[in-house]
Amino acid sequence: MRFAPIHVLPAKKGVDARDKRGPDVERSVSGRYTDGMSPKSALKATSEPVLSVVSARPTLLLAWYDRHRRKLPWRAAPGETSDPYRVWLSEIMLQQTTVKAVGPYFEKFLARWPEVTALGNASQDDVLRMWAGLGYYSRARNLYACAVAVTREHGGVFPDTEEGLRALPGIGPYTAAAIAAIAFDRHTMPVDGNIERVVSRLFAVEQELPQAKPLIRQLAATLLANSRAGDSAQALMDLGASICTPKKPACALCPFTDDCTARALGTQETFPRKAPKKSGTLRRGAAFVVTRGDELLVRSRPEKGLLGGMTEVPGSEWRAEQDDAAAKQQAPELKGLSRWQRKLGVVTHVFTHFPLELVVYTAKAGARTRAPKGMRWVPIATLADEALPNVMRKVIAHALSSGRSS
Ligand code: SF4
């Protein structure tokens, strides 16, 4: 079955959009969604002229999903009921992280805490340690807070509505919609980056992100099947991940191949439209790696703020105008310490809002040197058990490498 591309303006007099192939592209061009178009009028314009095409999309999508769905550790097999705990755990882990990176963490968490009540009765330190390496650590703290809330306030049962889910720590509008649709089959469409891409291409949404989000959400909702809402959402996620990829989408394999405005225009890769990215200002600082035999000096970061509660080696503030001499003055003071050696090179790391450059100093402490207040010695052999963020792993690896110092 083939479909004419969607148009949003009335067809020219004497031209039937559904059976004349020639002018379709031209109509698609005129039919792109523009900044001035409200979501309501865009939807109205979409659905009126070609209602049969619009109403067929959810069915096409589910038919594709039934043949090509990805097997994921947290996903229920066909005919099985979804486990809200698995769905929630995977959705929190997948925020700003890839499926590939999440897989091993998901399995580890599930093996250690098979039920939400087990996670809710764990200690936050254990959860942070298990999370270490997955990044965006505020998610781990919220994950734990949510498990505690579900355990203590909801008897270990997740609320089954978007509203109820949104009241829990760390669950925003997207995650609430995803859990409601996938775990409880609520009629709602969560819109993640993959779905944004598919929808913005299918309808050729000209408006830039993030302003286009409300329009994309409403257009995405037109792809929901009357039943199987969770499968509709997962189908769009899979389509975005495996077919409608950012570069070189495999349009020939797509269920919307004859119905996609961007494809008709040959402009698939230009969607979604985005405002140019502003990169944050580079910040600089110093990290101080002190060893005492086979031990390393560490401290915990404050609970609130960037990398809250995570383990780090002592360091200076991270500032845009930092200079090396000022940073070095913030070195920890210990009795019986050797001279500070500066490792050649710098450690770089990119956070969401800014890039960071750290110079690394090393020193050795005597066997009886006590840790300064708020710091502690940990065996280097057990560092893997510490909640070390990636930036600190890089710093320690650089410090302990055999590279030259000055
Ligand atoms: S036809 Fe191509 S661009 Fe359009 S939704 Fe499918 S994969 Fe994406």
Residues whose N, C-alpha, C, O or C-beta is under 5 A from the ligand:
A	BS01	SF4	V198 R201 L202 I243 C244 P249 A250 C251 C254 F256 T257 C260 R263 Q268
